[in-house]
Amino acid sequence: MKLLLDAWFERNNAQLRIIDQYSGQEVIAWDKATVQKALDSGLICSEDFKQQPSDQEFLELAACLGI
């Protein structure tokens, strides 16, 4: 599985999606409330998403998100 990160935190309708690049299926889809809760708790940080993560960073992110 090759994953694609689609994260928009600084929009009115913030979202975070992780998509299987081969099938196009969403693996994770967080809405504004879920993103805000994760940001507020420190689970994620917008700085972590300034660029597409490396494979190792993606594995760490996936483990943190419970994938």
C-alpha positions in Angstrom: 0.0 0.0 0.0 1.3 3.4 -0.9 -0.3 6.2 1.0 -0.9 9.8 0.1 -1.4 12.6 2.7 -4.1 15.2 2.0 -4.1 17.7 4.9 -5.7 21.1 5.1 -5.5 22.7 8.5 -5.7 26.4 7.8 -9.0 26.4 6.0 -12.5 27.0 7.3 -13.3 23.3 6.8 -10.0 21.8 8.0 -9.5 18.2 7.1 -7.0 15.4 7.1 -7.2 12.4 4.7 -4.9 9.6 4.1 -5.6 7.9 0.8 -4.4 4.6 -0.7 -2.7 5.9 -3.8 -3.3 2.7 -5.8 -7.0 2.2 -5.1 -8.0 5.9 -4.3 -9.8 4.6 -1.1 -9.6 6.8 2.0 -7.8 5.1 4.9 -8.4 8.0 7.3 -10.8 10.9 6.9 -10.9 13.5 9.7 -13.3 16.4 9.7 -12.8 19.8 11.2 -13.7 18.8 14.7 -11.5 15.8 14.8 -8.5 17.7 13.3 -9.0 20.5 15.9 -9.1 18.1 18.7 -5.9 16.4 17.5 -4.2 19.7 17.1 -5.3 20.9 20.6 -4.2 17.7 22.3 -0.8 17.8 20.6 -1.3 14.5 18.8 -0.5 16.3 15.5 1.1 19.7 14.7 0.5 21.6 11.5 4.3 22.0 11.1 4.5 18.2 10.6 2.5 18.5 7.4 4.4 21.3 5.6 5.6 18.7 3.0 4.9 15.1 2.1 6.4 13.0 4.8 9.2 10.5 4.1 8.3 6.8 4.2 9.6 6.5 7.8 7.7 9.6 8.9 4.6 8.2 7.3 5.0 5.0 9.2 5.3 6.9 12.5 2.3 9.1 11.6 0.3 6.0 10.7 1.2 4.3 14.0 0.2 7.5 15.9 -3.2 7.6 14.1 -3.8 3.9 14.6 -3.6 2.8 11.0 
